[in-house]
Amino acid sequence: MTLRSLAISLILLVACSSSHSDVSGSGTIAGVGFTAIAGIASGPLAAGEVCGATADGGVACVSTGQESLTVTFTNKASFACGDSASNFALLDTLVVNVTEGGSIGPGSYAIGTGANGASAAFSTTTASCGNGVTSAATGGSVTVTSMAGGHVSGNVSLMFGSSPFTGTFDVESCTSADGGPPPDAGLPINVTTCER
């Protein structure tokens, strides 16, 4: 890790208010033993828009009418808001998404229930920061127990084929108070080096 990437990681941690991250979980996913030691959350984000190009070269947007919440479990304590997995060697991530047609609040969200519900995907990177193993959850649920004061807490009980993963989270959200991304302190977030 270079001094510059260390400084950027530290600034991102401060910018994201990641001072509180209590994450635990373990399991074998796609043949990979995974123990979560850190985590971040993004959201809940208000109803979003899907935009696309129009035939006349313009852009048209349609509201999805859905809120989303993402919680990321990782095996690297240095993984922070705005980081790209491709910048980390031997990174394991479990990304859990909850989508709801109204407001997301405390409750249980089943994996694979369509537009409203939850999904989870596990991925790894290689020693040279390339893509490694990927696997999507085939069942289970995400339970959000609290969303207050910028914290999101709850638990997951997931199945990846016949392999279970269970975990808990109590993390600060990377999302700013206005629902947008966190400030980047004027530094680029997407650093293109591979942290080993």
C-alpha positions as CSV (number, residue, x, y, z in Angstrom):
1,M,0.0,0.0,0.0
2,T,1.4,3.4,-1.0
3,L,1.3,6.3,1.4
4,R,-1.2,8.1,-1.0
5,S,-3.6,5.1,-1.0
6,L,-3.3,4.9,2.8
7,A,-4.1,8.6,3.1
8,I,-7.1,8.2,0.8
9,S,-8.4,5.1,2.7
10,L,-8.1,7.1,6.0
11,I,-9.9,10.1,4.5
12,L,-12.6,7.8,3.1
13,L,-13.1,6.2,6.5
14,V,-13.5,9.6,8.1
15,A,-15.7,10.9,5.3
16,C,-18.0,7.9,5.6
17,S,-18.3,8.1,9.4
18,S,-17.2,4.5,9.6
19,S,-16.2,4.8,13.2
20,H,-18.7,2.1,14.1
21,S,-18.7,-1.2,12.4
22,D,-19.8,-4.3,14.3
23,V,-20.0,-7.2,11.9
24,S,-19.8,-10.9,12.3
25,G,-20.5,-13.9,10.2
26,S,-19.0,-17.0,8.7
27,G,-19.7,-19.7,6.3
28,T,-18.5,-21.5,3.2
29,I,-19.7,-20.0,0.0
30,A,-18.9,-21.5,-3.4
31,G,-16.2,-23.5,-1.7
32,V,-14.6,-20.5,-0.1
33,G,-14.4,-20.1,3.7
34,F,-15.6,-16.6,4.5
35,T,-15.3,-14.8,7.8
36,A,-16.7,-11.2,7.8
37,I,-14.7,-8.8,10.0
38,A,-15.9,-5.4,8.7
39,G,-18.9,-3.9,7.0
40,I,-20.5,-0.8,5.5
41,A,-24.0,0.2,4.5
42,S,-25.4,2.4,1.9
43,G,-28.9,3.7,2.3
44,P,-31.7,3.6,2.7
45,L,-31.8,5.5,-0.6
46,A,-35.0,7.1,-1.5
47,A,-37.0,6.1,-4.6
48,G,-34.6,6.1,-7.5
49,E,-34.7,6.7,-11.1
50,V,-33.7,4.6,-14.1
51,C,-32.5,6.7,-17.0
52,G,-31.7,5.8,-20.6
53,A,-30.9,7.4,-23.9
54,T,-33.8,8.4,-26.2
55,A,-33.9,8.1,-30.0
56,D,-33.3,11.8,-30.4
57,G,-30.1,11.7,-28.2
58,G,-31.8,13.0,-25.0
59,V,-32.2,11.2,-21.7
60,A,-35.4,10.0,-20.2
61,C,-35.8,9.0,-16.6
62,V,-38.6,7.0,-14.9
63,S,-39.0,6.8,-11.1
64,T,-38.6,3.2,-9.8
65,G,-40.8,4.1,-6.7
66,Q,-38.5,1.9,-4.6
67,E,-36.2,2.4,-1.7
68,S,-33.0,0.4,-1.5
69,L,-30.5,-0.6,1.3
70,T,-27.2,-2.3,0.7
71,V,-25.0,-3.8,3.4
72,T,-21.6,-5.1,2.5
73,F,-19.7,-7.7,4.6
74,T,-15.9,-7.9,3.9
75,N,-12.8,-9.7,5.1
76,K,-10.8,-6.5,4.9
77,A,-11.0,-3.9,7.7
78,S,-9.6,-1.2,5.3
79,F,-12.5,-1.6,2.8
80,A,-14.5,1.7,3.0
81,C,-17.3,3.7,1.4
82,G,-16.6,4.4,-2.3
83,D,-13.9,1.7,-2.6
84,S,-13.9,-0.6,-5.6
85,A,-13.4,-4.3,-5.0
86,S,-11.0,-4.3,-8.0
87,N,-8.6,-2.2,-5.9
88,F,-8.1,-5.0,-3.3
89,A,-6.2,-8.3,-3.5
90,L,-7.8,-11.3,-1.9
91,L,-10.9,-9.4,-1.0
92,D,-14.1,-11.4,-0.1
93,T,-17.4,-9.4,-0.1
94,L,-20.9,-10.4,0.6
95,V,-23.2,-7.7,-0.7
96,V,-26.8,-7.8,0.6
97,N,-29.5,-5.7,-1.1
98,V,-33.0,-4.9,0.2
99,T,-35.5,-3.3,-2.1
100,E,-39.0,-2.2,-1.1
101,G,-41.8,-0.6,-3.0
102,G,-42.3,1.9,-0.2
103,S,-40.1,2.8,2.7
104,I,-37.6,0.3,4.1
105,G,-37.9,-0.2,7.8
106,P,-37.3,-2.9,10.4
107,G,-38.6,-6.2,9.2
108,S,-37.6,-9.4,7.5
109,Y,-37.0,-9.5,3.7
110,A,-36.9,-12.8,1.8
111,I,-34.2,-13.6,-0.7
112,G,-35.5,-13.9,-4.3
113,T,-39.0,-12.6,-3.9
114,G,-39.0,-10.4,-7.0
115,A,-38.9,-6.6,-7.1
116,N,-39.6,-6.2,-3.4
117,G,-37.4,-8.3,-1.1
118,A,-33.7,-9.1,-0.8
119,S,-30.8,-10.5,-2.8
120,A,-27.2,-11.3,-1.8
121,A,-24.1,-12.0,-3.9
122,F,-20.7,-13.2,-2.8
123,S,-17.5,-12.4,-4.7
124,T,-13.8,-12.6,-4.3
125,T,-10.7,-11.0,-5.9
126,T,-7.5,-12.7,-6.9
127,A,-4.0,-11.9,-5.6
128,S,-3.7,-9.5,-8.6
129,C,-7.0,-7.9,-7.9
130,G,-8.8,-9.7,-10.8
131,N,-12.3,-11.3,-10.5
132,G,-12.4,-14.5,-8.5
133,V,-15.3,-16.6,-7.4
134,T,-18.9,-15.3,-7.6
135,S,-22.1,-16.8,-6.2
136,A,-25.7,-15.6,-5.7
137,A,-27.7,-16.5,-2.6
138,T,-30.4,-19.1,-3.5
139,G,-32.5,-18.6,-0.3
140,G,-32.8,-17.2,3.1
141,S,-33.6,-13.8,4.5
142,V,-32.3,-10.4,5.7
143,T,-33.7,-9.0,8.9
144,V,-33.3,-5.3,9.6
145,T,-33.8,-4.6,13.3
146,S,-33.0,-0.9,13.5
147,M,-32.4,2.1,11.3
148,A,-31.7,5.1,13.4
149,G,-29.1,7.8,13.8
150,G,-27.2,6.8,10.6
151,H,-26.9,3.2,11.8
152,V,-28.3,0.1,10.2
153,S,-28.5,-3.1,12.2
154,G,-29.8,-6.6,11.7
155,N,-28.9,-10.1,10.7
156,V,-28.7,-12.4,7.7
157,S,-29.5,-16.1,7.3
158,L,-28.5,-17.1,3.7
159,M,-28.2,-20.2,1.6
160,F,-25.8,-20.5,-1.3
161,G,-27.0,-23.9,-2.7
162,S,-26.6,-26.2,0.3
163,S,-24.1,-23.9,2.1
164,P,-25.4,-21.6,4.8
165,F,-24.0,-18.2,5.8
166,T,-25.3,-16.5,9.0
167,G,-24.2,-13.1,10.2
168,T,-25.1,-9.9,12.1
169,F,-24.4,-6.3,11.3
170,D,-24.5,-2.9,13.1
171,V,-22.9,-0.4,10.8
172,E,-23.0,3.2,9.9
173,S,-24.5,4.2,6.6
174,C,-22.2,5.7,4.0
175,T,-25.1,7.8,2.7
176,S,-25.1,11.4,3.6
177,A,-28.1,13.0,5.4
178,D,-29.6,14.2,2.1
179,G,-29.6,10.6,0.6
180,G,-26.6,11.3,-1.7
181,P,-23.1,9.9,-1.6
182,P,-20.7,10.9,1.1
183,P,-18.3,13.8,0.6
184,D,-15.0,12.7,-0.9
185,A,-12.9,15.4,0.7
186,G,-11.8,16.5,-2.8
187,L,-9.8,13.3,-3.5
188,P,-10.6,10.7,-6.1
189,I,-12.4,7.7,-4.7
190,N,-11.6,5.3,-7.5
191,V,-7.9,4.7,-6.9
192,T,-6.5,2.4,-9.6
193,T,-3.8,0.6,-7.5
194,C,-4.1,-2.9,-6.2
195,E,-3.8,-3.1,-2.4
196,R,-2.1,-6.3,-1.4
